[in-house]
Amino acid sequence: MSYLRKTSEFPESVAWPYPYLTVSMRDQLNLIHEALIDPDSPFLRLAPGVTPGHDLSALNLHAVRETALAAYADFAAGNSERARTALRAVVDAQWLEPGAPWHGTFPTVAEQPAPGEGAVEWTDFDPNWRQFVGVVLARCRLEYTSLLGDELVASLDAALRACVEGEPRERIPEWYTNPLLLAAWLEATVGVMLDEPAFVTRGEERLRSVNDQVERDGDLAEYNSPTYDGVDLFALALCEGRPPTPYFADAGSRLRQVVEDRLNRLWHREFQVITGPYIRSYGFRLTDYVSLTGLWLAMSGVDHGTLPKILDVDTDHIHDLFFAPLFEGLTRPWNLPRWEGGPFHTQRFESTVATSCPVSFAATGVEVGRRHTFARDQYFPLVAHKSRGDSVDYLALQVPASVTVTEGSIGYDARIFATLTSDGPRVTCVLRTSERPRWQRAELACGSLSLWCSKEPDLMEITELPLGFSTRLEWDVPVLPVQVVPQSYF
């Protein structure tokens, strides 16, 4: 049975929690929007779901990016005065200090102090907010010029210029696809808008670098990221559907198809998960948190399993739902056929090899050879899913910088065979699971999945999370063979 349907097959109104491409989704977002309004501030309050497990309500923080996104939604809904007020506040919050690493970016919350001497990237400022906020401002500027007024148009133009001029040419590496694609579209679009040919050239150069990398390797370098694939699809849809130059339309269409084909291959329709391994992911089931990938799939017509069933201010990562108005008009029906090319999908990046195996009874993946140094808490080279009753269990292995997966393969029974190799005398890792793990004989049993080891861990520390469990493991050996075993075939 296929879980994919064409957009035209959906009724005009569908009851929540199946709101995809319906008025119900917009109504739900409007309720969340109104719940976060602060009558004493032009900024939206920070939703509790932004920091699951940590109640920051006493700090009375206000979100900058979501305020810009809400302004775009307000323009679309005819609430222009509130939208203009919000945009002015966002523009005024931009940090302007030419020559500083944070020039042109924005605070994540309105209360965040401006960076100063000794400021640390990612701690004191997020350089990617130039792109994530800048793209929203650019969409407002392009699509609602007549509603802005001359003064706000001039302010937006100045803010967008700072977003582009403040972005160092070499800051975003080739592998870091999602901000790279956003920067490409933003720079070229602002260049056309402000008649700055150098901006257009920079934007095209960035997009060409991604296109060249994909022609060389076959897929985006930031490969298989359930959290950030949605950013890539959004950026590529902008390139294709709102192209600043003809090259953007052509390259955007080709690259978008690459991502869609891979997601169609790795999307497990029965489990409603993306098969691993993951270069970057916040979670392991799209129904556990709101992601731009899940939102994109939902708005493309995948009829369930891509978003949490309950969406309110407390839902994990709820702030990403505010992108829905920007996605409208860019998504297209997700009516790709089921993959019929065999159980395995392999992707190579020079010495790095990722193998995925979505089969009827399990979805497993392993990546060998990567030394990933950025956001390591989101990198999972071993990932497995297995259904159990009405739920889907997951097991994912996270390794520190000192440990590499040096060997890895998947059998026809979907079992992962891997070798963990440490630079030092001990192998350490973190196991993320849906169920509490328990050691029995030579395995860590985690619901319907098990991690088989050649010896019992010397250290096993289990921490319960808002969703699932995190287990720190250590072995006093430098090399450790392991297996990840779906139990269904016994």
Salt bridges, closest charged atoms under 4 A:
GLU34 OE2 - ARG82 NH2 2.88
ASP38 OD1 - ARG45 NH2 3.71
ASP38 OD2 - HIS62 NE2 2.69
GLU66 OE2 - ARG65 NE 2.78
ASP74 OD2 - HIS33 NE2 3.96
ASP74 OD2 - ARG82 NE 2.81
GLU81 OE1 - ARG84 NH2 2.93
GLU111 OE2 - HIS62 ND1 2.61
GLU143 OE2 - ARG139 NE 2.32
ASP157 OD1 - ARG141 NE 2.69
GLU165 OE2 - ARG161 NH1 3.59
GLU167 OE1 - ARG130 NH1 3.11
GLU167 OE2 - ARG171 NE 2.71
GLU174 OE1 - ARG216 NH2 3.00
GLU187 OE2 - ARG202 NH2 3.25
GLU187 OE1 - ARG206 NE 2.88
GLU196 OE2 - ARG161 NH1 2.81
GLU204 OE1 - ARG208 NH2 3.86
GLU205 OE1 - ARG169 NH1 3.07
ASP217 OD2 - ARG216 NH2 3.32
ASP219 OD2 - ARG262 NE 2.90
GLU222 OE2 - ARG280 NH1 3.29
ASP229 OD2 - ARG262 NH1 2.91
GLU240 OE1 - ARG256 NH1 2.90
GLU240 OE1 - ARG332 NH1 3.49
ASP250 OD2 - ARG254 NH1 2.27
GLU260 OE2 - ARG256 NE 3.32
GLU260 OE1 - ARG332 NH2 2.78
GLU270 OE1 - HIS268 ND1 3.97
GLU270 OE2 - ARG338 NH2 2.94
ASP288 OD2 - ARG285 NE 2.88
ASP303 OD2 - ARG5 NE 3.35
ASP303 OD1 - HIS304 ND1 3.34
ASP320 OD1 - ARG65 NH2 3.23
ASP320 OD2 - HIS317 ND1 3.24
GLU328 OE2 - ARG26 NH1 3.07
GLU367 OE1 - ARG370 NE 2.61
ASP393 OD2 - ARG388 NE 2.69
ASP413 OD2 - ARG415 NE 3.79
ASP423 OD1 - ARG371 NH2 2.65
GLU435 OE2 - ARG388 NH2 3.05
ASP458 OD2 - LYS455 NZ 3.21
GLU474 OE1 - ARG426 NH2 2.90
GLU474 OE2 - ARG472 NH2 2.55
ASP476 OD1 - LYS455 NZ 3.16
